[in-house]
Amino acid sequence: MLYNKLGKTNLEVSRLGFGTMRLPTTGSNDEIIESEASEMLTYGIENGINIIDTAYPYHSKTLDGSGESETFVGEFLKENNYREDILLSTKSPSWAIEKKEDFDFYLDEQLKKLQTDYIDIYLLHSLTVPDWEKVKGLDVLDFLDDCLTTGKVKHVGFSSHIEVDYLIEIIDEYPKWEVVMTQMNYLDEYYQSGVMGLDYLKETNIGSMIMEPLRGGRLVQNIPKEVQTLWDSADVKRTPVEWALQYLWNRDDVDCVLSGMTSPNQVKENIEIANKIDEISENDQELIREVARTYRTFLGNNCTRCGYCMPCPHGVDIINCLTEYNIAHMLNDPKASAMQYFSLIDDDSRADSCVQCMECIPFCTQMLDIPEELVKVHEYFGSEFDHF
């Protein structure tokens, strides 16, 4: 296994990390197949993975409930005496924090579930701009200071799906941030904080942990024939998984790539890829860009995220509603995009909040009938998340 230094933490971290959001289940999201999941984690650790990432809601029945992932990971580490062999990362459910006492309440619950006295990397989970303003008003920075002082947490950071200007704003407000987790893959260079966010993390020496390197598996499943033809034309033959992972590992601003693996075969395949030093040439880079362009031909509409339609006078988050709709069409996976749609966009900002006032139409540079497109978004995703 190859290792990188995780920013200013100075931790040596395996460049492949084990994400525990998508462990094998019996069918219900909260019913982990523990024997198979244990086999996967054991193989990963014994073959060099030294970081496990989990979170409060992973493997819960609902998007924001208390999940089974932390409980499983804690029991696994205790039974196999692996706690001191790995870096343990988990996340505070920032959306659930309503009063100052909640910070300690959730941290103590997580320590209990994980059966440990400390967490190596503790992240504020999936920060949105409203959640950041809320927790900041509840003195979250004092809480993080206390976590570091007491030793309950060794390193602090946050995960987010926000735009780069907000990412930079949050980073600049607290000098003790050491790790940030952002979404990145070859389709997402200019989605959310993208490459500009990674550039800023490198500039500030903050460790970068990458989520969704395979876009929830959508970059390696049901590949359109047009995309497969491009991969087949490469001088150096790689699987779609290799293309996606090596694209990230060839970046000097990526420290650790987290993969939410769901089977023993995936663990073995990803570790084999992680063990290779595989240089992506300039011709390879151009091929990857062409693959990304080809995927974008499958978009649901021609929204370019220019932002001229915003702000909506009725609070609809037009840009992100259309973005998640387009991604779902592009990758032919409504389930994964539905999770983003319902978790990242507030209830009163989703497509069904459109009142058909038509005020946005004159501002669309692509001449879209935005209210009509929002109707399509609502029909596509529905009114509530029931996609587990």
BAMARKE-874604 format. One record per residue (C-alpha): x, y, z; residue number from 1. Coordinates in steps of 0.001 Angstrom, whole numbers, always signed. Each point is the difference from the previous one (the first is absolute). Example, Ala and Ser with C-alpha at 12.3 -4.5 7.8 and 13.67 -1.06 7.14 Angstrom:
<pt <+12300; -4500; +7800>; 1> <pt <+1370; +3440; -660>; 2> 
This chain:
<pt <+0; +0; +0>; 1> <pt <+1154; +3528; -755>; 2> <pt <-361; +2703; +2649>; 3> <pt <-279; +3788; -4>; 4> <pt <+378; +2634; +2680>; 5> <pt <-3447; +1293; +970>; 6> <pt <+666; +3726; -130>; 7> <pt <+1081; +1720; +3202>; 8> <pt <-1065; -3013; +2111>; 9> <pt <+3285; -1650; -1024>; 10> <pt <-1851; -3321; +124>; 11> <pt <+1131; -2596; -2503>; 12> <pt <-3244; -1119; -1614>; 13> <pt <-580; -2747; -2530>; 14> <pt <-1011; +1578; -3261>; 15> <pt <-2980; -2368; -86>; 16> <pt <-2309; +397; +2981>; 17> <pt <-2905; -2238; +980>; 18> <pt <-3344; +1799; -30>; 19> <pt <-2763; -1803; +1908>; 20> <pt <-3081; +1610; -1513>; 21> <pt <-666; -2863; -2402>; 22> <pt <+791; -3191; +1909>; 23> <pt <-1832; -3127; -1213>; 24> <pt <-3531; -310; +1372>; 25> <pt <-2811; -2528; -15>; 26> <pt <-2161; +2437; -1920>; 27> <pt <-969; +2481; +2684>; 28> <pt <+2593; +2767; +273>; 29> <pt <+321; -464; +3774>; 30> <pt <+628; -3769; -131>; 31> <pt <+3735; -451; -624>; 32> <pt <+1209; -3473; -960>; 33> <pt <+2583; +4; +2767>; 34> <pt <+1928; -3121; -998>; 35> <pt <+632; +1299; -3514>; 36> <pt <+697; +3550; +1138>; 37> <pt <+2496; -1324; +2577>; 38> <pt <+1748; -2022; -2697>; 39> <pt <+286; +3130; -2134>; 40> <pt <+1388; +2198; +2759>; 41> <pt <+2451; -2678; +1125>; 42> <pt <+1338; -449; -3520>; 43> <pt <+299; +3755; -428>; 44> <pt <+1925; +531; +3241>; 45> <pt <+2242; -3023; -513>; 46> <pt <+859; +1340; -3460>; 47> <pt <+919; +3523; +1002>; 48> <pt <-3140; +2106; +414>; 49> <pt <+482; +1996; +3183>; 50> <pt <-3045; +2285; +43>; 51> <pt <-3676; -852; +493>; 52> <pt <-2599; +2690; -491>; 53> <pt <-3515; -187; +1400>; 54> <pt <-2720; +2422; +1148>; 55> <pt <-2936; +285; +2374>; 56> <pt <-2759; -739; -2593>; 57> <pt <+1766; -2624; -2135>; 58> <pt <-2137; -3118; -384>; 59> <pt <-3094; +1470; +1583>; 60> <pt <-3585; -516; -1120>; 61> <pt <-299; +3703; -780>; 62> <pt <+2383; +2623; -1333>; 63> <pt <+644; +1608; +3380>; 64> <pt <-654; -2699; +2614>; 65> <pt <+2556; -1739; +2181>; 66> <pt <+1604; -2615; -2223>; 67> <pt <+1561; -3401; +573>; 68> <pt <+3348; +712; -1670>; 69> <pt <+1688; +1509; +3060>; 70> <pt <-1286; -2820; +2210>; 71> <pt <+1270; -2642; -2408>; 72> <pt <+3397; +1682; -433>; 73> <pt <+428; +358; +3766>; 74> <pt <-792; -3662; +639>; 75> <pt <+2238; -1119; -2867>; 76> <pt <+2986; +2013; +1230>; 77> <pt <-420; -1236; +3567>; 78> <pt <-426; -3678; -888>; 79> <pt <+3021; +12; -2296>; 80> <pt <+2273; +2310; +2022>; 81> <pt <+439; +2330; -2974>; 82> <pt <-730; +3331; +1689>; 83> <pt <+3647; +1047; +335>; 84> <pt <+779; -1132; -3549>; 85> <pt <-2346; +2377; -1760>; 86> <pt <-1024; +3638; -174>; 87> <pt <-3667; +299; +874>; 88> <pt <-2003; +2763; -1644>; 89> <pt <-3621; +826; +758>; 90> <pt <-2299; +3000; -231>; 91> <pt <-2210; +2157; +2192>; 92> <pt <-3567; +263; -1381>; 93> <pt <+19; +3785; -420>; 94> <pt <-3597; +117; -1276>; 95> <pt <-1229; -1534; +3282>; 96> <pt <+1687; +2517; +2283>; 97> <pt <-2594; +2311; +1568>; 98> <pt <+1731; +1116; +3215>; 99> <pt <+3565; +145; +1313>; 100> <pt <-409; -3116; +2111>; 101> <pt <-760; -2036; -3126>; 102> <pt <+3636; +94; -1119>; 103> <pt <+1158; -1944; +3049>; 104> <pt <-3114; -2177; -4>; 105> <pt <+700; -1341; -3481>; 106> <pt <+3765; -266; +494>; 107> <pt <-427; -2018; +3194>; 108> <pt <-2563; -2235; -1705>; 109> <pt <+2387; -571; -2890>; 110> <pt <+2916; -819; +2302>; 111> <pt <-2240; -2556; +1690>; 112> <pt <-1146; -1525; -3280>; 113> <pt <+3590; -159; -1249>; 114> <pt <+1219; -1432; +3336>; 115> <pt <+2949; +2361; +134>; 116> <pt <+1326; +2818; +2181>; 117> <pt <+991; +2201; -2919>; 118> <pt <-646; +667; -3662>; 119> <pt <+2956; +696; -2249>; 120> <pt <-1859; +2224; -2486>; 121> <pt <-3318; +1619; +937>; 122> <pt <-1845; +1859; -2749>; 123> <pt <-3052; +2225; +10>; 124> <pt <-2122; -2006; -2394>; 125> <pt <-1217; +1301; -3359>; 126> <pt <+97; +3669; +922>; 127> <pt <-2427; +2195; -1875>; 128> <pt <+143; +3765; +273>; 129> <pt <-3104; +168; +2273>; 130> <pt <+1338; -2815; +2202>; 131> <pt <+3349; +1752; +295>; 132> <pt <-1655; +3245; +1068>; 133> <pt <-2131; -1926; +2483>; 134> <pt <+2819; -1951; +1665>; 135> <pt <+2255; +3040; -13>; 136> <pt <-2678; +1843; +1954>; 137> <pt <+32; -2893; +2474>; 138> <pt <+3752; +429; +599>; 139> <pt <+1110; -3030; -1983>; 140> <pt <+3580; +1316; -81>; 141> <pt <+142; -16; +3784>; 142> <pt <-1281; -3578; -97>; 143> <pt <+2722; -1006; -2448>; 144> <pt <+2627; +1696; +2193>; 145> <pt <-1266; -2009; +2969>; 146> <pt <+79; -3240; -2008>; 147> <pt <+3654; +556; -816>; 148> <pt <+892; +1053; +3545>; 149> <pt <-1651; -3014; +1667>; 150> <pt <+1503; -2441; -2506>; 151> <pt <-3383; -1402; -1014>; 152> <pt <+912; +1106; -3520>; 153> <pt <+3483; +169; -1507>; 154> <pt <-712; +1945; -3202>; 155> <pt <-3027; +2013; -1127>; 156> <pt <-1491; +896; -3344>; 157> <pt <-3202; -69; -1995>; 158> <pt <-1604; -1653; -3002>; 159> <pt <-2063; +1968; -2463>; 160> <pt <-1751; +130; -3346>; 161> <pt <+116; +3794; -209>; 162> <pt <+1313; +2401; -2622>; 163> <pt <+3624; +1058; +139>; 164> <pt <-569; +3549; +1281>; 165> <pt <-1875; -1312; +3050>; 166> <pt <+2634; -2688; +527>; 167> <pt <+2725; +2632; +96>; 168> <pt <-2065; +2193; +2333>; 169> <pt <-410; -2837; +2517>; 170> <pt <+3665; -971; -191>; 171> <pt <+1092; +3570; +639>; 172> <pt <-2151; +307; +3151>; 173> <pt <+1877; -2611; +2055>; 174> <pt <+3784; -497; -63>; 175> <pt <-183; -3454; +1608>; 176> <pt <-1672; -1759; -2920>; 177> <pt <+2302; -2838; -1061>; 178> <pt <-2131; -2196; -2285>; 179> <pt <-2746; +672; -2526>; 180> <pt <-2009; -2619; -1850>; 181> <pt <-1377; +1020; -3393>; 182> <pt <-1598; -1718; -2948>; 183> <pt <+2244; -452; -3016>; 184> <pt <+289; -2158; -3115>; 185> <pt <+688; +696; -3651>; 186> <pt <-3604; +1121; -552>; 187> <pt <-27; +2367; +2983>; 188> <pt <+2947; +2270; -698>; 189> <pt <-2339; +3019; -70>; 190> <pt <-2840; -1392; +2120>; 191> <pt <-252; +1160; +3610>; 192> <pt <+3468; +1126; +1189>; 193> <pt <+1786; -2094; -2660>; 194> <pt <+3578; +593; -1046>; 195> <pt <+71; +3549; +1344>; 196> <pt <-860; -1303; +3443>; 197> <pt <+2786; -2573; -174>; 198> <pt <+2410; +2721; -1084>; 199> <pt <-888; +2010; +3100>; 200> <pt <+392; -2994; +2295>; 201> <pt <+3483; -582; -1373>; 202> <pt <+848; +3689; +322>; 203> <pt <-1043; -5; +3672>; 204> <pt <+1564; -3425; +708>; 205> <pt <-3333; -1504; +1034>; 206> <pt <-279; -3739; -532>; 207> <pt <-2332; -995; -2833>; 208> <pt <-2236; -3035; +244>; 209> <pt <-1982; -775; -3141>; 210> <pt <-3497; -1452; +10>; 211> <pt <-1989; -1335; -2965>; 212> <pt <+3039; -860; -2173>; 213> <pt <-2221; -2312; -2065>; 214> <pt <-3125; +2144; +367>; 215> <pt <-1645; -2655; +2144>; 216> <pt <+1077; -2689; -2471>; 217> <pt <-1689; +1725; -2923>; 218> <pt <+3282; +575; -1858>; 219> <pt <+617; -3753; -129>; 220> <pt <-3496; -1438; -462>; 221> <pt <-2308; +19; -3021>; 222> <pt <+2652; +1798; -2041>; 223> <pt <-1430; +1489; -3217>; 224> <pt <+1440; -1580; -3120>; 225> <pt <+1274; +3423; -1119>; 226> <pt <+2085; +250; +3179>; 227> <pt <+1250; -3584; -190>; 228> <pt <+1133; +601; -3580>; 229> <pt <+2151; +2871; +1241>; 230> <pt <+1539; -2095; +2779>; 231> <pt <+718; -2762; -2506>; 232> <pt <+1894; +2459; -2213>; 233> <pt <+2616; +768; +2683>; 234> <pt <+3614; -1026; -570>; 235> <pt <+228; -1237; +3599>; 236> <pt <-2927; -2269; +801>; 237> <pt <-1679; +580; +3368>; 238> <pt <-3300; -982; +1524>; 239> <pt <-2491; +2810; +705>; 240> <pt <+855; -357; +3697>; 241> <pt <+3695; +442; -755>; 242> <pt <-664; +3077; -2120>; 243> <pt <-2058; +1642; +2743>; 244> <pt <+2354; -770; +2888>; 245> <pt <+3271; +662; -1811>; 246> <pt <-1380; +3322; -1250>; 247> <pt <-229; +1070; +3657>; 248> <pt <+3247; -1563; +1187>; 249> <pt <+1896; +1805; -2740>; 250> <pt <-1057; +3333; +1505>; 251> <pt <+2455; +1555; +2454>; 252> <pt <-2873; +1604; +1953>; 253> <pt <-1650; -3314; +943>; 254> <pt <+1197; -1691; +3193>; 255> <pt <-2538; -2784; +549>; 256> <pt <-2771; -1442; -2158>; 257> <pt <-2852; -1589; +1932>; 258> <pt <-1835; -2829; -1699>; 259> <pt <-3337; -1275; +1276>; 260> <pt <+592; -3634; -897>; 261> <pt <-2864; -2498; +101>; 262> <pt <+1613; -3381; -686>; 263> <pt <+3264; -1884; +673>; 264> <pt <+809; +60; -3717>; 265> <pt <-222; +3793; -58>; 266> <pt <+2390; +239; +2943>; 267> <pt <+2525; -2272; -1693>; 268> <pt <-284; +1797; -3335>; 269> <pt <+383; +3470; +1517>; 270> <pt <+3000; -1017; +2108>; 271> <pt <+1680; -1528; -3031>; 272> <pt <-493; +3279; -1867>; 273> <pt <+1191; +2046; +2997>; 274> <pt <+3233; -1959; +101>; 275> <pt <+940; +1098; -3531>; 276> <pt <+1948; +3069; -972>; 277> <pt <-1846; +723; -3239>; 278> <pt <+775; +3286; -1710>; 279> <pt <-2857; +1637; -1886>; 280> <pt <+1547; +1510; -3136>; 281> <pt <-1185; +3194; -1705>; 282> <pt <-1672; -2156; -2665>; 283> <pt <-1741; -1906; +2793>; 284> <pt <-1120; +3281; +1542>; 285> <pt <-1523; +1117; -3270>; 286> <pt <-1788; -3338; -325>; 287> <pt <-1450; +447; +3506>; 288> <pt <-1202; +3475; -960>; 289> <pt <-1636; -1451; -3115>; 290> <pt <-1731; -2659; +2105>; 291> <pt <-1324; +2742; +2281>; 292> <pt <-1245; +1983; -2985>; 293> <pt <-1730; -3095; -1347>; 294> <pt <-1776; -657; +3289>; 295> <pt <-1304; +3567; -69>; 296> <pt <-1792; -624; -3294>; 297> <pt <-2497; -2056; +2010>; 298> <pt <-1119; +2948; +2148>; 299> <pt <-3692; +561; +597>; 300> <pt <+180; +3672; -1090>; 301> <pt <+2554; +2618; -967>; 302> <pt <+322; +1860; +3306>; 303> <pt <+3547; +1381; +288>; 304> <pt <-292; +1120; +3652>; 305> <pt <+656; +3606; -1025>; 306> <pt <-2140; +1227; +2887>; 307> <pt <-1837; +2809; -1793>; 308> <pt <-3334; -1527; +1070>; 309> <pt <+932; +376; +3655>; 310> <pt <-1092; +935; +2554>; 311> <pt <-3502; -1334; -510>; 312> <pt <-2518; +2365; +1662>; 313> <pt <-1680; -3035; +1536>; 314> <pt <+3161; -1672; +1259>; 315> <pt <+325; -2838; -2509>; 316> <pt <+3603; -1198; -378>; 317> <pt <-347; -118; -3772>; 318> <pt <+3628; -713; -798>; 319> <pt <+446; -2985; +2282>; 320> <pt <-3429; -1442; -823>; 321> <pt <+896; -23; -3688>; 322> <pt <+3544; -1195; +727>; 323> <pt <-1068; -3116; +1897>; 324> <pt <-2628; -733; -2648>; 325> <pt <+2624; +287; -2722>; 326> <pt <+2478; -2213; +1832>; 327> <pt <-2667; -2652; +518>; 328> <pt <-695; -26; -3742>; 329> <pt <+3670; +137; -943>; 330> <pt <+888; -3036; +2102>; 331> <pt <-3374; -1764; -226>; 332> <pt <-253; -377; +3773>; 333> <pt <-2919; +1881; +1613>; 334> <pt <+540; -1716; +3364>; 335> <pt <+3425; +1491; +678>; 336> <pt <-970; +3455; -1238>; 337> <pt <-3179; -146; +2075>; 338> <pt <+2150; -310; +3120>; 339> <pt <+1842; +3171; -985>; 340> <pt <-3239; +1753; -951>; 341> <pt <-1744; -687; +3300>; 342> <pt <+2987; +384; +2307>; 343> <pt <+1685; +3073; -1524>; 344> <pt <-3019; +2086; -1003>; 345> <pt <-2277; +1337; +2746>; 346> <pt <-3648; -1091; +60>; 347> <pt <-1331; +3399; -1015>; 348> <pt <+2632; +467; -2722>; 349> <pt <-781; -3094; -2078>; 350> <pt <-1726; -36; -3357>; 351> <pt <-3523; -399; +1391>; 352> <pt <+315; +3441; +1645>; 353> <pt <-151; +1654; -3426>; 354> <pt <-3207; +2063; -299>; 355> <pt <+332; +508; -3770>; 356> <pt <+498; +3763; +318>; 357> <pt <+2127; -111; -3176>; 358> <pt <+2344; +2766; +1206>; 359> <pt <+3079; -2161; -660>; 360> <pt <-717; -705; -3666>; 361> <pt <+1372; +3263; -1506>; 362> <pt <+3314; -490; +1806>; 363> <pt <+848; -3509; -1277>; 364> <pt <+2949; +164; -2370>; 365> <pt <-995; -3389; -1432>; 366> <pt <-3620; +1093; -552>; 367> <pt <-1373; -2802; +2181>; 368> <pt <-3563; +54; +1237>; 369> <pt <+1246; -295; +3573>; 370> <pt <-3395; -507; +1677>; 371> <pt <-739; -2816; -2450>; 372> <pt <+3401; -1552; +721>; 373> <pt <-694; +198; +3740>; 374> <pt <-3231; -1906; -517>; 375> <pt <+2074; -2723; -1684>; 376> <pt <+2407; -9; +2942>; 377> <pt <-2838; -439; +2498>; 378> <pt <-1596; -2773; -2079>; 379> <pt <+3380; -1721; -251>; 380> <pt <+1008; +68; +3684>; 381> <pt <-3373; +168; +1743>; 382> <pt <-799; +1738; +3269>; 383> <pt <+2018; -2068; +2469>; 384> <pt <+3060; -2218; +103>; 385> <pt <-1102; -3644; -138>; 386> <pt <+2771; -1351; -2197>; 387> <pt <+1860; -2262; +2477>; 388> 
